[in-house]
Amino acid sequence: MVTRLTASVYGMATAPTVTPNEKSQFNRKLYPNYKVIVLNDDLNTFKHVAECLMKYIPGMNSDRAWDLTNQVHYEGQAVVWIGPQEQAELYHQQLYRAGLTMAPLEVA
């Protein structure tokens, strides 16, 4: 004969089952994206700005780089990349070190 021991045999109480309600649910918050913004200046040539964008911004093609370069010139600034903070900081720093005039990173 097999005897099954239960919690009452050991003197332990079983924990009540708790059903989560809507108020106890966790809301997941995504990390914010950041904008990398190039500003117009009188120091850099169109060619240099476009080449820097193609060199440092992933997936940047020539046509897009020239469109953004024209936007920088005619509108005073252009958002050249939006994404996670760590990558935004890297691209911002690389463009700055290449001599471009950069706005501070902004939350998108």
C-alpha positions in Angstrom: 0.0 0.0 0.0 1.3 3.5 -1.0 0.7 6.4 1.4 0.7 9.9 0.0 1.9 12.6 2.4 0.1 15.9 2.1 0.9 19.3 3.4 -1.2 18.7 6.5 1.0 15.7 7.4 4.0 18.0 7.6 2.1 20.7 9.4 2.5 23.2 6.5 -0.2 25.3 5.0 -0.6 25.5 1.3 -0.4 28.9 -0.4 -3.6 30.3 -1.7 -3.8 30.7 -5.5 -3.7 34.3 -6.5 -5.3 35.4 -9.7 -3.6 38.6 -11.0 -5.9 41.5 -11.7 -5.4 44.3 -14.2 -4.0 46.7 -11.6 -1.2 44.4 -10.6 0.0 43.8 -14.2 3.3 45.3 -15.2 3.5 47.8 -18.1 6.6 47.4 -20.2 8.2 50.7 -21.2 10.4 50.7 -24.2 13.6 52.7 -24.1 13.2 56.0 -26.0 14.8 56.5 -29.4 17.2 59.5 -30.0 17.6 61.8 -32.9 21.0 62.5 -34.5 20.8 66.0 -35.9 23.3 67.7 -38.2 23.3 71.5 -38.2 24.2 73.9 -41.0 27.5 75.7 -40.8 29.9 77.7 -43.0 32.8 75.3 -42.5 31.8 72.1 -44.3 31.3 71.5 -48.0 28.3 69.6 -49.3 30.6 66.8 -50.4 32.1 66.4 -47.0 28.7 66.3 -45.2 27.4 63.7 -47.7 30.5 61.6 -47.5 30.4 61.6 -43.6 26.8 60.6 -43.6 27.5 57.7 -46.0 30.6 56.7 -43.9 29.1 56.8 -40.4 25.3 56.2 -40.7 24.5 52.6 -41.4 22.5 52.0 -44.6 23.0 55.5 -45.8 23.1 55.6 -49.6 24.3 58.5 -51.8 20.9 59.8 -52.8 19.7 59.9 -49.2 22.9 61.5 -48.0 22.7 64.3 -50.6 19.0 64.9 -49.8 19.9 65.3 -46.1 22.9 67.5 -47.0 20.5 69.8 -49.0 18.1 69.8 -46.1 20.9 70.8 -43.7 21.9 73.6 -46.0 18.4 75.0 -46.9 16.5 74.3 -43.6 19.4 74.7 -41.2 19.3 71.1 -39.9 18.4 67.5 -40.7 17.6 64.5 -38.6 20.0 62.0 -40.1 19.3 59.0 -37.8 16.8 57.9 -35.1 17.3 54.9 -32.8 18.6 53.6 -29.5 20.7 55.9 -27.3 24.0 54.0 -27.4 24.1 53.9 -31.2 22.9 57.5 -31.5 25.8 58.6 -29.2 28.2 56.7 -31.4 27.0 58.2 -34.7 26.8 61.7 -33.1 30.4 61.4 -31.9 31.7 60.1 -35.2 30.1 62.9 -37.2 31.3 65.5 -34.7 34.8 64.2 -34.8 34.6 64.4 -38.6 34.0 68.1 -38.3 30.2 68.4 -38.7 28.3 70.7 -36.5 25.9 68.7 -34.4 22.9 69.5 -32.3 22.7 67.7 -28.9 20.9 64.4 -29.0 17.2 64.7 -28.6 14.6 62.2 -27.5 12.5 61.2 -30.5 
